[in-house]
Amino acid sequence: MSIRVAILGYGNLGKGMECAVKQNDDMELVAVFTRRDPATVTVKTPGAKAYTMEDAKNMKDQIDVMIICGG
């Protein structure tokens, strides 16, 4: 069983965290939450999608850990 991870903020910190999650076999990136329009965000991890920050509260059963990557 892997830890389901979400990233809040997809700037330099968020993209760096995505790379770190990829290197851990027991972690799976499931979502990226952003203030930008999610249609303009390309998440590099297959299967992970971009969502608005407001969508986070509706996905609490799908996420084990959310990493806040803000400046």
QUIDARA-V883208 format. One record per residue. RES is the residue in one letter. SS is DSSP state (A for helix, B for strand, O for the rest). OMEGA is omega in whole degrees, 0 to 359 (* if undefined). BURIAL is I if it has 16 or more other ideal C-beta (glycine too) atoms within 10 Angstrom, else O. Layout:
BEGIN
RES_SS_OMEGA_BURIAL + RES_SS_OMEGA_BURIAL
END
This chain:
BEGIN
M_O_181_O + S_O_178_O + I_B_180_O + R_B_187_I + V_B_171_I + A_B_178_I + I_B_176_I + L_B_183_I + G_O_185_I + Y_O_172_I + G_O_180_O + N_A_180_O + L_A_180_O + G_A_179_I + K_A_175_O + G_A_178_O + M_A_177_I + E_A_178_I + C_A_179_O + A_A_179_O + V_A_180_I + K_A_184_O + Q_O_181_O + N_O_183_O + D_O_182_O + D_O_179_O + M_B_180_I + E_B_176_I + L_B_182_I + V_B_184_I + A_B_171_I + V_B_179_I + F_B_187_I + T_B_173_I + R_O_179_O + R_O_174_O + D_O_183_O + P_A_179_I + A_A_181_O + T_A_183_O + V_O_178_O + T_O_178_O + V_O_185_I + K_O_181_O + T_O_178_I + P_O_179_O + G_O_178_O + A_O_181_I + K_B_176_O + A_B_180_I + Y_B_173_I + T_B_179_O + M_A_180_O + E_A_180_O + D_A_185_O + A_A_183_O + K_A_180_O + N_A_185_O + M_A_185_O + K_O_177_O + D_O_182_O + Q_O_185_O + I_O_176_O + D_O_183_O + V_B_173_O + M_B_180_I + I_B_182_I + I_B_184_O + C_O_179_I + G_O_181_O + G_O_*_O
END
